[in-house]
Amino acid sequence: MTRYTIVELLGDGISDELSKSVRTIADALPFELDLLSVDLSDESRSKGGTALFDKAEALIREHGTALKYPTATTQESPNRILRSRLQFVVIHRPVCTIPGIQTNFTRSIDIDVIRVATGGTYEDVGRRIGADTAVSLRVIERHPSMHAARFGFKLAQMRGTNVCSTSKYTIQRATDGLFEETVGRIAEDYPATPYRRELFDALLAGIIMNPERYGVIVCPNEYGDFLSDSACGLIGSVGLGDSASYSFTEDGQVNIAMFDPSGGTAPDIAGKNLANPTAALLAVANMLRHVGEQLSGRALRKSLLSAIAEGACTRDIGGDLSTTEFTDEVARRLQGKLAEV
């Protein structure tokens, strides 16, 4: 039996319930997922300190793929530490309408936000100059922009859709101009993939008015942060989205990937079997695609979405199932879809 070793990064709040859900789905797959757990909960971090992150980094570098659950940001941000240590330069946030979930947005969207994970307004916290003035340095780098662009075009090829780069290039002519210049150069290597650029404010309006025009969207750091959360709001909840972070070799190949649900720790429902594992399971589906198990990844995604569409889901999205009941339902459907192949 094929075996994949995945580093599982445990966290806070509903992390344990999400882990149990993932392991139930793993048992339904026609290959083995060997989950190596590292506890990155706040309590564990306070005891383990730097050595704990050393252990997590070493395991992720050894095996190349990680699955992370929500962690509380207290003395430090585990996400930021991992991003820095593992040199993640691209973040992928897929967002699609999920039938069966009531939203304030009546149209359907199906987009992939590819975000440069470094630079932008987040790189420099800035400094005060006197009592009434502050300044910070905004950085855009060519190589992270290049990796994001190439990842976006490869994804668009696989999906059979278009690529749109977005920024405020008419105002931030130097920084955003460098980003757009880099994406435009990569676009020349993919002549069969439709490509255009749009100003970020116009793109936000465009997604609401004509969402079908957008497939893969590539953007600098802060724009991707704003866009992915607002897009998740259109489909019903920030907690319904998943995320993936990537680092690359010098020749542009992914060498480390980490997948995670984009929601928070939800301490108010932790331990009550009420957590919605949708985003975590979508992260697993994306992870399966990454390791080469595209068929199982698609089957998991279809099983998850069909269950929700038919109302077999958790209470927060209109159903009446517990976390374990919903997970069992998805696992049953997954086994059925895989048996049809």
JOHUNOR-V101431 format. One line per field, one symbol per residue. ss: DSSP state (H for helix, E for strand, C for the rest). psi: psi as a letter, one per 20 degrees, with the letter a starting at -180 (. if undefined). A space follows every 10 residues. Layout:
BEGIN
ss = ???
psi = ???
END
This chain:
BEGIN
ss = CCEEEEEEEE CCCCHHHHHH HHHHHHHCCC CEEEEEEEEC CHHHHHHHHH HHHHHHHHHH HHHCEEEECC CCCCCCCHHH HHHHHHCCCE EEEEEECCCC CCCCCCCCCE EEEEEECCCE CCCCCCEEEC CCEEECCCEC CHHHHHHHHH HHHHHHHHHC CCEEEEECCC CCCCHHHHHH HHHHHHHCCC CCCCEEEEEH HHHHHHHHHC HHHCCEEEEC HHHHHHHHHH HHHHHCCHHH CEEEEEEECC CCCEEEEEEE ECCCCCCCCC CCCCCCCHHH HHHHHHHHHH CCCHHHHHHH HHHHHHHHHC CCCEHHHCCC ECHHHHHHHH HHHHHHHHHH C
psi = pqpppppooq crdjgghhgh gghghhhiqk rpooooppok rgghhhghbh hghggggggg hgiipqpqrp qpoehrohgg gggggjlpip ppnppqpopi ppripirpqn qoooppjrbb iihpiaqqna hjqqqrpppp qgghhggggg gghgghghik arppqqalii gmhgghhggh ggghghhhim hiopqrqqqg hhgghhhghm hiipepppqr fhghggghgh hhhhihqhii qrqpqqrqrh jjqpipppqq qirailhhjp jjkiqojghh hhhgghghgg ijmgghghgg ghgghhgghj jmarhikiaj qrghggghgg gghghghhhi .
END
